[in-house]
Amino acid sequence: MNRILVATQNKGKIREIKDILKDTDLEILTPDDLGMSINVEEDGKTFLENAVKKAMAWREATGIDALADDSGLEVLSLGGRPGVRSSRFAGDNATDSENVDLLLKTMEGINDRRARFVCEVALALVNGGIISARGEYEGTILRKPVGENGFGYDPVFLDPGTGKTFAQLSREEKNAFSHRRKALTLIKDKLIAEGIIRSGTKVDSIP
Protein backbone atom coordinates (compact mmCIF):
# COMPACT_ATOMS: atom_id res chain seq x y z
CA MET A 1 0.00 0.00 0.00
CA ASN A 2 1.44 3.34 -1.01
CA ARG A 3 -1.73 5.39 -1.20
CA ILE A 4 -4.99 5.76 0.68
CA LEU A 5 -8.19 7.64 0.08
CA VAL A 6 -9.29 9.83 2.97
CA ALA A 7 -13.06 9.36 2.80
CA THR A 8 -14.10 12.87 3.81
CA GLN A 9 -14.50 16.28 2.25
CA ASN A 10 -13.93 18.01 5.58
CA LYS A 11 -10.89 20.20 4.93
CA GLY A 12 -9.92 20.26 8.61
CA LYS A 13 -9.89 16.48 8.88
CA ILE A 14 -7.88 16.21 5.66
CA ARG A 15 -5.25 18.64 6.94
CA GLU A 16 -4.98 16.78 10.23
CA ILE A 17 -4.66 13.37 8.58
CA LYS A 18 -2.03 14.62 6.15
CA ASP A 19 -0.09 16.16 9.03
CA ILE A 20 -0.09 12.94 11.06
CA LEU A 21 0.90 10.77 8.08
CA LYS A 22 3.38 13.22 6.54
CA ASP A 23 6.45 11.23 7.65
CA THR A 24 5.34 7.99 5.94
CA ASP A 25 5.53 6.71 2.39
CA LEU A 26 1.79 7.15 1.86
CA GLU A 27 0.21 9.16 -0.92
CA ILE A 28 -2.95 10.79 0.43
CA LEU A 29 -5.90 11.10 -1.95
CA THR A 30 -9.21 12.84 -1.32
CA PRO A 31 -12.64 12.59 -2.98
CA ASP A 32 -11.96 15.95 -4.64
CA ASP A 33 -8.77 14.54 -6.20
CA LEU A 34 -10.88 11.83 -7.81
CA GLY A 35 -13.81 14.10 -8.64
CA MET A 36 -16.13 11.80 -6.69
CA SER A 37 -18.86 12.15 -4.11
CA ILE A 38 -20.93 9.38 -2.56
CA ASN A 39 -23.51 9.49 0.22
CA VAL A 40 -23.19 6.85 2.93
CA GLU A 41 -26.00 6.63 5.48
CA GLU A 42 -24.55 6.62 8.99
CA ASP A 43 -27.07 4.25 10.56
CA GLY A 44 -24.69 2.17 12.67
CA LYS A 45 -25.24 1.68 16.39
CA THR A 46 -21.62 2.53 17.20
CA PHE A 47 -18.97 4.94 15.96
CA LEU A 48 -16.94 1.97 14.72
CA GLU A 49 -19.83 0.58 12.67
CA ASN A 50 -20.27 3.93 10.93
CA ALA A 51 -16.54 4.35 10.29
CA VAL A 52 -16.24 0.85 8.83
CA LYS A 53 -19.34 1.33 6.67
CA LYS A 54 -18.00 4.57 5.19
CA ALA A 55 -14.52 3.16 4.61
CA MET A 56 -15.87 0.04 2.89
CA ALA A 57 -18.23 2.06 0.69
CA TRP A 58 -15.39 4.26 -0.56
CA ARG A 59 -13.09 1.27 -1.03
CA GLU A 60 -15.71 -0.46 -3.17
CA ALA A 61 -16.39 2.70 -5.17
CA THR A 62 -12.73 3.46 -5.91
CA GLY A 63 -10.72 0.26 -5.57
CA ILE A 64 -8.36 2.15 -3.24
CA ASP A 65 -7.60 1.55 0.45
CA ALA A 66 -10.00 3.94 2.19
CA LEU A 67 -9.78 5.64 5.59
CA ALA A 68 -12.89 6.95 7.35
CA ASP A 69 -13.79 8.12 10.83
CA ASP A 70 -16.84 8.69 12.96
CA SER A 71 -16.79 10.73 16.12
CA GLY A 72 -19.02 12.34 18.70
CA LEU A 73 -19.66 13.17 22.32
CA GLU A 74 -20.55 10.76 25.12
CA VAL A 75 -21.89 12.14 28.41
CA LEU A 76 -21.62 9.70 31.31
CA SER A 77 -24.68 10.93 33.20
CA LEU A 78 -26.77 10.58 30.03
CA GLY A 79 -25.80 6.95 29.51
CA GLY A 80 -23.43 7.82 26.67
CA ARG A 81 -25.77 10.13 24.80
CA PRO A 82 -25.71 11.88 22.41
CA GLY A 83 -23.22 9.26 21.09
CA VAL A 84 -23.60 8.31 17.44
CA ARG A 85 -26.38 10.86 17.14
CA SER A 86 -24.11 13.72 18.24
CA SER A 87 -24.55 15.68 15.01
CA ARG A 88 -28.30 14.89 14.95
CA PHE A 89 -29.11 15.16 18.66
CA ALA A 90 -31.71 17.90 18.13
CA GLY A 91 -32.90 16.47 14.80
CA ASP A 92 -31.58 15.27 11.47
CA ASN A 93 -30.96 18.79 10.20
CA ALA A 94 -30.00 20.36 13.52
CA THR A 95 -27.37 23.09 13.71
CA ASP A 96 -24.46 22.97 16.13
CA SER A 97 -26.11 25.56 18.36
CA GLU A 98 -29.38 23.61 18.43
CA ASN A 99 -27.54 20.46 19.48
CA VAL A 100 -25.66 22.33 22.21
CA ASP A 101 -28.85 23.97 23.46
CA LEU A 102 -30.61 20.61 23.73
CA LEU A 103 -27.63 19.07 25.52
CA LEU A 104 -27.55 21.85 28.11
CA LYS A 105 -31.31 21.67 28.60
CA THR A 106 -31.13 17.88 29.02
CA MET A 107 -28.38 18.28 31.62
CA GLU A 108 -30.17 20.91 33.70
CA GLY A 109 -29.89 19.99 37.38
CA ILE A 110 -27.20 17.35 36.69
CA ASN A 111 -24.00 17.86 38.69
CA ASP A 112 -22.00 15.02 37.13
CA ARG A 113 -20.77 16.79 34.00
CA ARG A 114 -18.13 14.23 32.94
CA ALA A 115 -17.94 13.57 29.21
CA ARG A 116 -15.60 12.39 26.50
CA PHE A 117 -15.10 12.95 22.83
CA VAL A 118 -14.70 9.66 20.95
CA CYS A 119 -13.26 8.97 17.51
CA GLU A 120 -13.20 5.63 15.72
CA VAL A 121 -11.03 5.39 12.61
CA ALA A 122 -11.30 2.51 10.14
CA LEU A 123 -9.08 1.67 7.18
CA ALA A 124 -10.68 -0.65 4.62
CA LEU A 125 -7.97 -2.43 2.63
CA VAL A 126 -8.48 -3.63 -0.93
CA ASN A 127 -7.52 -7.13 0.22
CA GLY A 128 -10.65 -7.16 2.36
CA GLY A 129 -9.01 -6.41 5.69
CA ILE A 130 -10.13 -3.76 8.17
CA ILE A 131 -7.77 -1.97 10.55
CA SER A 132 -9.30 0.26 13.20
CA ALA A 133 -8.35 2.37 16.20
CA ARG A 134 -10.19 4.35 18.86
CA GLY A 135 -9.22 7.65 20.44
CA GLU A 136 -10.86 9.31 23.44
CA TYR A 137 -10.45 12.64 25.21
CA GLU A 138 -12.09 13.27 28.58
CA GLY A 139 -13.43 16.55 29.88
CA THR A 140 -16.51 18.13 31.46
CA ILE A 141 -19.59 19.87 30.11
CA LEU A 142 -20.03 23.51 31.10
CA ARG A 143 -23.41 25.09 31.81
CA LYS A 144 -23.07 27.63 29.00
CA PRO A 145 -20.96 27.95 25.83
CA VAL A 146 -17.56 29.65 26.00
CA GLY A 147 -15.29 30.44 23.03
CA GLU A 148 -15.65 31.16 19.33
CA ASN A 149 -13.47 28.51 17.67
CA GLY A 150 -14.13 24.90 16.78
CA PHE A 151 -17.48 23.35 15.98
CA GLY A 152 -20.08 20.97 17.38
CA TYR A 153 -19.93 20.72 21.17
CA ASP A 154 -16.53 22.43 21.46
CA PRO A 155 -17.94 25.56 23.22
CA VAL A 156 -19.25 23.53 26.18
CA PHE A 157 -16.48 20.91 26.41
CA LEU A 158 -13.92 21.94 29.02
CA ASP A 159 -10.41 20.52 28.66
CA PRO A 160 -9.02 19.88 32.17
CA GLY A 161 -5.45 20.14 30.97
CA THR A 162 -5.66 23.71 29.70
CA GLY A 163 -8.66 24.93 31.66
CA LYS A 164 -10.20 26.08 28.38
CA THR A 165 -13.03 24.84 26.23
CA PHE A 166 -12.16 23.31 22.88
CA ALA A 167 -13.72 26.43 21.35
CA GLN A 168 -11.15 28.62 23.14
CA LEU A 169 -8.24 26.65 21.71
CA SER A 170 -6.78 27.21 18.27
CA ARG A 171 -7.20 24.47 15.69
CA GLU A 172 -3.51 23.61 16.07
CA GLU A 173 -3.75 23.40 19.87
CA LYS A 174 -6.81 21.14 19.77
CA ASN A 175 -5.46 18.92 17.01
CA ALA A 176 -2.25 18.33 18.98
CA PHE A 177 -4.04 16.10 21.51
CA SER A 178 -7.61 15.55 20.29
CA HIS A 179 -9.50 12.26 20.19
CA ARG A 180 -9.05 12.17 16.40
CA ARG A 181 -5.31 12.75 16.75
CA LYS A 182 -5.07 9.81 19.17
CA ALA A 183 -7.02 7.47 16.87
CA LEU A 184 -5.08 8.44 13.75
CA THR A 185 -1.74 8.08 15.54
CA LEU A 186 -2.73 4.58 16.67
CA ILE A 187 -3.69 3.68 13.08
CA LYS A 188 -0.33 4.90 11.82
CA ASP A 189 1.53 2.93 14.50
CA LYS A 190 -0.41 -0.24 13.61
CA LEU A 191 0.35 0.14 9.90
CA ILE A 192 4.04 0.68 10.58
CA ALA A 193 4.20 -2.26 13.01
CA GLU A 194 2.58 -4.58 10.46
CA GLY A 195 4.92 -3.40 7.69
CA ILE A 196 2.08 -1.99 5.61
CA ILE A 197 3.65 1.45 5.47
CA ARG A 198 7.11 2.79 6.19
CA SER A 199 8.03 5.74 8.31
CA GLY A 200 10.52 8.36 7.19
CA THR A 201 9.94 8.03 3.43
CA LYS A 202 7.57 10.48 1.84
CA VAL A 203 5.63 10.16 -1.40
CA ASP A 204 4.24 13.59 -2.29
CA SER A 205 0.51 13.91 -1.98
CA ILE A 206 -1.62 15.22 -4.81
CA PRO A 207 -2.23 18.93 -3.97
VENRA-V401221 format. One record per residue. RES is the residue in three letters. D_LAST is the distance of its C-alpha to the last C-alpha in Angstrom with 1 decimal. Layout:
BEGIN
RES;D_LAST / RES;D_LAST
END
This chain:
BEGIN
MET;19.5 / ASN;16.3 / ARG;13.8 / ILE;14.2 / LEU;13.4 / VAL;13.4 / ALA;16.0 / THR;15.4 / GLN;14.0 / ASN;15.1 / LYS;12.5 / GLY;14.8 / LYS;15.2 / ILE;11.5 / ARG;11.3 / GLU;14.6 / ILE;13.9 / LYS;11.0 / ASP;13.5 / ILE;16.3 / LEU;14.9 / LYS;13.2 / ASP;16.4 / THR;16.6 / ASP;15.8 / LEU;13.7 / GLU;10.5 / ILE;9.3 / LEU;8.9 / THR;9.6 / PRO;12.2 / ASP;10.2 / ASP;8.2 / LEU;11.8 / GLY;13.4 / MET;15.9 / SER;18.0 / ILE;21.0 / ASN;23.7 / VAL;25.2 / GLU;28.4 / GLU;28.6 / ASP;32.3 / GLY;32.6 / LYS;35.2 / THR;33.1 / PHE;29.6 / LEU;29.2 / GLU;30.4 / ASN;27.8 / ALA;24.9 / VAL;26.2 / LYS;26.8 / LYS;23.2 / ALA;21.8 / MET;24.3 / ALA;23.7 / TRP;20.0 / ARG;20.9 / GLU;23.6 / ALA;21.6 / THR;18.8 / GLY;20.6 / ILE;17.9 / ASP;18.7 / ALA;18.0 / LEU;18.0 / ALA;19.6 / ASP;21.7 / ASP;24.6 / SER;26.1 / GLY;29.0 / LEU;32.1 / GLU;35.3 / VAL;38.5 / LEU;41.3 / SER;44.2 / LEU;42.8 / GLY;42.7 / GLY;38.9 / ARG;38.2 / PRO;36.0 / GLY;34.1 / VAL;32.1 / ARG;33.1 / SER;31.6 / SER;29.5 / ARG;32.5 / PHE;35.3 / ALA;36.9 / GLY;36.0 / ASP;33.4 / ASN;32.0 / ALA;32.9 / THR;31.0 / ASP;30.2 / SER;33.4 / GLU;35.5 / ASN;34.5 / VAL;35.3 / ASP;38.6 / LEU;39.7 / LEU;38.9 / LEU;41.0 / LYS;43.8 / THR;43.9 / MET;44.2 / GLU;46.9 / GLY;49.8 / ILE;47.7 / ASN;47.9 / ASP;45.8 / ARG;42.3 / ARG;40.5 / ALA;37.1 / ARG;33.9 / PHE;30.3 / VAL;29.4 / CYS;26.1 / GLU;26.2 / VAL;23.1 / ALA;23.5 / LEU;21.7 / ALA;23.0 / LEU;23.1 / VAL;23.6 / ASN;26.9 / GLY;28.1 / GLY;27.9 / ILE;26.9 / ILE;26.0 / SER;26.3 / ALA;26.8 / ARG;28.2 / GLY;27.8 / GLU;30.3 / TYR;31.0 / GLU;34.5 / GLY;35.7 / THR;38.2 / ILE;38.3 / LEU;39.6 / ARG;42.0 / LYS;40.0 / PRO;36.3 / VAL;35.3 / GLY;32.1 / GLU;29.5 / ASN;26.2 / GLY;24.7 / PHE;25.5 / GLY;27.9 / TYR;30.8 / ASP;29.4 / PRO;32.1 / VAL;34.9 / PHE;33.6 / LEU;35.1 / ASP;33.7 / PRO;36.8 / GLY;35.1 / THR;34.2 / GLY;36.7 / LYS;34.1 / THR;32.6 / PHE;29.0 / ALA;28.8 / GLN;30.1 / LEU;27.5 / SER;24.2 / ARG;21.0 / GLU;20.6 / GLU;24.3 / LYS;24.3 / ASN;21.2 / ALA;23.0 / PHE;25.7 / SER;25.1 / HIS;26.1 / ARG;22.5 / ARG;21.8 / LYS;25.0 / ALA;24.3 / LEU;20.8 / THR;22.3 / LEU;25.1 / ILE;22.9 / LYS;21.2 / ASP;24.7 / LYS;26.1 / LEU;23.5 / ILE;24.2 / ALA;27.9 / GLU;28.0 / GLY;26.2 / ILE;23.4 / ILE;20.7 / ARG;21.2 / SER;20.7 / GLY;20.0 / THR;17.9 / LYS;14.2 / VAL;12.1 / ASP;8.6 / SER;6.0 / ILE;3.9 / PRO;0.0
END
